[in-house]
């Protein structure tokens, strides 16, 4: 789960990590008033669920309140397009106004989950304020990585080793040790998947400060943090993803034109791969789960069909816990409700598979049955190609 920068900074501040003085605004007039509070010279920062805002024109230094107001008028309602948003961009609905800080040095610091080791790892670099991926690719020796033992946690001597590797000495080094330990405490206590400060700066006054912050929560921890859903900005999410969440469906919008409905995350990933190998472009990732009901399958199919980019549907189901005839009934029910005429290919196997195939072939839908995963993927690609105008 993502949150905005201003929310991330509020969390870091609660763990004793210094952040710039700032105020979030929802209108251009509020931006002007906030700029006056900051003394006129301030930073205006568009709030969206993506990085790269500066290059997209979403982060700018202004010198007086009227300039801040004019910039806000331009930003509010505008779609910022960054490498992380994709070509569709994300609309700006909130703006953070922060005091301008005189910066002496910049660093990168984050704690994230390493999937390979199933442990948190601390990543730091003296090259802050830039894209860390670019630094890692061109100058990997400048990236310092520490894997954290979950039983002992992050120890002060380890944090000090990182601070020294960043070239810090004396009291500022000890301040950095405290900051790193607080960052780890934030990560574990708030069940974060990622906590990132880029840049972490030393101000000309000699203070360590988080100038930008990104926090992602682990979705599986929601039951321990009832306040998290209220922190989410649903305007930043795809409407179909929001609808899918209401029915406990795992749905992610992609850029293709073949809607996919699969049961099981691993099978879903394999389905996307095989579709690509067959020349198709998946429009989504959608996992209905192993024990889905007919109603859940119906809703999943309807969500796929609400995507205007979808020109055909590929269903890949293994009926273990879930019977194939129930899957077929759900598909037929959803397609009938929305009067679906799109080409559909269903590959299914398992419990009640013959009954499921029979129901589909008698449904009157534009449907074909795939013999296996490869055959099903090839069929839906061919059906789309056949229906494409010359």
Buried (B, 14 or more C-beta within 10 A) or exposed (E): BBBBBBBBBBBBEEBEBBBBEBBBBEEBEBBBBBBBBBEBBBBBBBBBBBBBBBEBBBBBEBEBBEBBBBBBBEBBEBEBBBEBBEEEBBBBBBBBBBBBBEBEBBBBBBBBBEEEEEEBBBBBBBBBBEBBEEBBEEEEEBBBEBEBEEEEEBEEEBBBEBBBBBEBEEEBBBBBBBBBBBBBBBBBEBBBBBBBBBBBBBBEEEEBBBBBBBBBBBEEBBEEBEEBEEBBBEBBBBEBBEBBBEBEBBBBBBEBBBBBBBBBEEBBEBBBEBBBEBEBBBBBBBBBBBEBEBEBBBBBBBBBBEBEBBBBBBBBBBBEEBBBBBBBBBBBBBBEEEEBEBBBBBBBBBBBBEBBBBBBBEBEBBBBBBEEBEBBBBBBBBBBEEEEEE
